[in-house]
Amino acid sequence: MKRSAVALLILLALLLIMIKDVQQGQKHYTETHPAWETPVYTGNISLYKKGQTLFPALFQDIKKAKSSVYLHFYILRNDALTKRLFSLLKEKATQGLNVCLSVDLIGGHELTRESIEQLKKANVKVSFSRKISAAHPFYSAHHRNHRRIAVIDSSIGYVGGFNVGEEYLGHEKKLGKWHDYHVRITGEGINTLEKQFLLDWKEDRKESILPPSSHNIVKGGETSYRFLFTSGSGMENRMRKWIKKANSSFFIATPYFLPPRSIMNELEQALKRGVHVTILVPEKTDARLFARPPSYQKLKMLVDKGANVYVYNHGFFHGKVLVKDEEFVDIGTANGDSRSFFLNDESNCIIYDKQFIQKIKNSLKKDIENSKHVDQSYFESLPFWNKWFQNAPEFLQYYF
């Protein structure tokens, strides 16, 4: 009995130390890494929702690269698709191109030492992003580089929800067909996406890579857009302002819906003003243990207030999409949870073009057709264990 009590006290002490360390680390990091957004540029933007179309396009762009290939993914699996990517990167590096591959430290844990050494031998530079720091070990373990950035020849950029692995082709039996949102951009402004990649690279590798003196940029395009980069601050305030200023509609599509109280308050106020609030989440999930049940509770609260909530049931929905009125659509890596708001590095693309906004609305309409509209009976029919964990303390939702 005494041993159990001592073990419990030690566990509680470690938990309190972790929470304090994360708070202090987050405060220090966000002071030196504020959110920043680019000016509005014009370019040409293509949308990809399936890995079967995204990866051939990305691989073809890499194959045609003439000077540089910069890639960062949150996750790289040790499987056939990743091996195909590695073979292509080695080929381009041996041709003399500057090839840099970055992956989050945790998200790249499957990669073998042998595969990394083979990349390095072929002159591919490799970086594991956001290593554990002695100054704030718990914070640095939780703070992940959740961005996805691809820049080829300083003129082609990719941002969105896809990582690299067979599961993103729908080959994972548990989750089934993978459904996501990712964009390919050409035109003005790609150098700013490259800038963020190089900033992250310098921080992770302590190595500066100078951008080319003259960028091979295709001037102009049909679509107005800007990039938004956050590292644990800035996203919550922007989200609150976006919801507060919504006049007619606000659409949130996310695989993980667990927003802080401040966002919930703004959504409830928007519903009171008569704003049409729609939320799309997946029925199947890979969410953390203490994340999914409280998510149901938050969704139920919004349904009570008049929100339309849909659960996607034709596979796993992983897209991160916001649509505000007819003003803009936001596609990127930020989820609708506190980790994206307060912990992780994120990369988003905000698009203002009316035709593209309509294209996304039409796409989301099709997603809704492959979803179930939920009411109170849906939440009442959830398994008993979901109800047990619905009131889990917020720190459990945040960390576990």
ABEGO torsion letter per residue (X at the ends): XAAAAAAAAAAAAAAAAAAAAAAAAAAAAAAABBBBBBBBBBBBBBBBABAAAAAAAAAAAAAABAABBBBBBABBBBBAAAAAAAAAAAAAAAAGBBBBBBBBAAAAAABBAAAAAAAAAAGBBBBBBGBBBAABAAAAAABBBABBBBBBGGABBBBEABBBEAAAAGABAAAEBBBBBBBBBBEBGAAAAAAAAAAAAAAAAGBBBBBBABBBBBBEEABBBBBBBBAGBGAAAAAAAAAAABAABBBBBBABBBBBAAAAAAAAAAAAAGBBBBBBBBABBABBAAAAAAAAAAAAAAAAAGBBBBBBAAEBBABBBBBBEAABBBBBABBABAAAAAABBBBBBBBABAAAAAAAAAAAAAAAAABBBBBAAAAAABBAAAAAAAABBAAAAAAX
